[in-house]
Amino acid sequence: DQQVKQNSPSLSVQEGRISILNCDYTNSMFDYFLWYKKYPAEGPTFLISISSIKDKNEDGRFTVFLNKSAKHLSLHIVPSQPGDSAVYFCAASAISEKLVFGKGTKLTVNP
Amino acid sequence: GAVVSQHPSRVICKSGTSVKIECRSLDFQATTMFWYRQFPKQSLMLMATSNEGSKATYEQGVEKDKFLINHASLTLSTLTVTSAHPEDSSFYICSARDSHRGGYEQYFGPGTRLTVT
């Protein structure tokens, strides 16, 4: 049973446009959500997080939106840059500190 | 800040031998570290949670006698793959939580590529 789902394995966007990466979860106990970026053969890099008491968190070009009623969160990157091309993982935590990861979405930003 | 290192970055070993991987938090203290494994085109699979000064907590299906974890200090955790077999070949990644920060952010090391021949 996959508790964190990223239904789009890949996404292609033109440079300068907005990238929207989506994530759904099933466990209503999750109270903290994170996005990580990962290049091949490297460890994930933390991007941005959001607590369940908020519905939006912004950091530069990255904004995460949380819709608790829909159990859905999304990461917006604007404007997208070629250097943003990577695999993006959504992760969630329920107090226990353990993170549950989605399978990732490969973002390609075309120049 | 929040830098995590892993050593070695790549290792090739023969079947039946043991391999030790080190994970260090370089600029923060980490009472809790995590060990993950990633298969090609798959997500990160949590293997175990390593707690400083106590026994690691293993996820279901992970053999604790095969994957020995030691978290001897606030900045170092080690994973030893004992009697390695080709099916243990994988990308192993550690992460650490900053003990003094709130939130659940984990900071990841660069990973270790293990190849068992």
Interface residues (C-beta under 8 A of the other chain):
Chain A: Y32 L34 Y36 A41 E42 G43 P44 T45 F46 S49 S51 F89 S93 E97 K98 L99 F101 G102 K103 G104
Chain B: A2 V4 Q6 T32 F34 Q42 S43 L44 L46 T49 F91 I93 C94 S95 R97 G103 Y104 E105 Q106 Y107 F108 G109 P110 G111 R113
